Amino acid sequence: MTHKHILVLPGDGIGREIVAEAMKILDWLGSRPGIQWTIEEGLIGGSAYDATGVPLPEETVNRARKADAVLLGAVGGPKWDRLDFSLRPERGLLGIRKALDLYCNLRPAQVFAQLIDASPLKREIVEGIDVMVVRELSSGIYFGEPRGIETLADGRRRGFNTLSYTTDEIERVARRAFEAARKRKNKLCSVDKANVLETTGLWREVVSELGRRDYPDVTLSHMYVDNAAMQLLRNPRQFDCIVTTNLFGDILSDEASMLTGSIGMLPSASLGDHNALYEPIHGSAPDIAGKGIANPLATLLSVAMMLRHSLELPKEADRIERAVNHVLDQGLRTADIMQPGAREVGTVAMGDAVMKALQEEV
Ligand code: NAD
């Protein structure tokens, strides 16, 4: 194996706590024969603002560009909520996605059999859920210009954002989604609001054309986003792979995460043509930061995605996923997934249990 470079960005709030658990596993894997990597740590978000005056220092971008993979904790918190938008921690996150051109966000929502009863939905609805949400990540309304808040001549204020997609931006993420569907059940549902928004009318046109031309073997369907939000609760098992815009994907993937019981369980991968960033889908959870109770499993599962997609270590990825399953089988739970009869543990104990399961080759 060639020598790899990993950049770790713990960020804010629980970010540092959950990334510390990932580091234990990365350090241990890195000491094993056949695996060679260098791990560096960098600044992003509110902690970067405190140290440098900006949420995304140039140095972080440069190091991320050179890295084979980036692992991120989370950014944000009330301490920085009063800053100008351009300096907020979340701008750091949007900024790094844009700088690395990470246009494809893979968010798998799988229900762990052990956690079915932690879902707010009935067992018969969530059992067996395995949905992959492919969210466009570097364009759409989160990046469109013009944007801002202006004061009109009559004194009223007006806020505005722009939803825009070019055909190549739609095609490249749709292509990734068709490819992902091919590795799964060969079903892709493209979610838009083509009945109201011209931009997503174009989205539908481009996805349909690409499907007809290059992926005739994949069953493609289309759904309006309001219906998709409803269908995800009514009958989530109808979905295999979903592809959608930045804004719709943000919302639908959080909805899908709750089907599985906890936002603390879900990893994600953000892929571009040259770089990749892996992170849990949750935020910095300021309400529990510093208490040692955050669930580190979404971050450990993000490490598994990183090993599989960027570091050519699919067997090690499988091992981490097996180890996570094993600790759940043992009845260990952090507070967010606690169930009657289970044993509640904190962040460090959960990380240690996964590490022990890995070392024992479960
Ligand atoms: P959040 O995901 O941080 O928290 C939502 C709820 O889920 C909270 O009750 C929290 O305690 C809980 N939660 C989240 N992760 C958990 C974990 N690993 N273990 C146990 N419980 C967990 O979302 P929010 O409260 O809307 O946002 C808080 C801050 O995070 C904001 O500043 C927001 O902008 C930022 N944010 C960052 C990211 C990111 O870095 N990718 C994503 C979303 C929100």
Boltz pocket constraint, residues with backbone or C-beta under 6 A from the ligand:
constraints:
  - pocket:
      binder: B
      contacts: [[A, 14], [A, 73], [A, 74], [A, 75], [A, 76], [A, 77], [A, 78], [A, 90], [A, 93], [A, 263], [A, 264], [A, 279], [A, 280], [A, 281], [A, 282], [A, 283], [A, 284], [A, 285], [A, 286], [A, 287], [A, 288], [A, 293], [A, 294], [A, 295], [A, 296], [A, 298], [A, 336]]
      max_distance: 6.0
